[in-house]
Amino acid sequence: MTDTQPLIRTVAAIPSDKEKTALIPLTCEINSASLVCFLGQRFSILNIYLRMLAGLTDPQAGEIEHFVSEQTTPAHSHFPSIAYLNYNSTLLSILNGFENVLVPALYHQLGTRQEIEQQAQTLLSELNYNANHKLLPTFMSMLQRKHLLIVRALMLKPQILFIENPFAGLELEETAILGHYLSELVKNKNITIVTSNANLDFVEYYAHHIIYATEHEFQFFKQWQDFLAYKQLHRLKF
């Protein structure tokens, strides 16, 4: 990717953790219009780092800056520029899919209902898989629920979208559909997507940056071939 700007910068940042897990420092930059994949053997640990990067938790040590090219301010002051989907994010069970998508934009009064509904229709149409968005969540496929959670977040027009375990529970074909959709969001909307525990096919085809957590340090890769060589050298299993 070219012409990117740093959105998040960390220097030896260590997340706060209630379990008092021994965590390693992270020094990195998350740039605009990029797809960043965190990988490692301990998925729950990766998500602790994602939450710190998103500003949901403060670091216990080190430094973290958000929207570095602007006047640096705390992450929460940039809402809704940062969106976060954790692995157990859910839709409201009493609303159908379309109404679920509208809720955040209506709550924050980002337009008239007609304008918000039109925006939702446009976003939903960008992934065509013959889904009925008038269903209640309990009757939806896993792919549809994940898609609607992403669209609901996009309604607030974030610059960065964090997604924990984006492909958990999906079949292979569904994983391919969602993976292509996420890559198109980065390319067409110039947003940054940061994932943890992504499918390796997705990482190979679409990731701009791979951050791999060992027990003692982070390793950084900009090419799949370099990560694959590292994986084979150290006999990593996924």
Secondary structure, DSSP 8 states (H G I E B T S, - for coil): --S--EEEEEEEEEE--TT------EEEEEETT-EEEEEES-HHHHHHHHHHHTTSS-EEEEEEEESTTS----GGGGTTSEEEE-TT----TTS-HHHHHHHHHHHTT-S-HHHHHHHHHHHHTTS-S---TTS-GGGS-HHHHHHHHHHHHHTT--SEEEEESTTTT--HHHHHHHHHHHHHHHHHH--EEEEES--HHHHHHH-SEEEEE-SS-EEEESSHHHHHHHHHHTT---
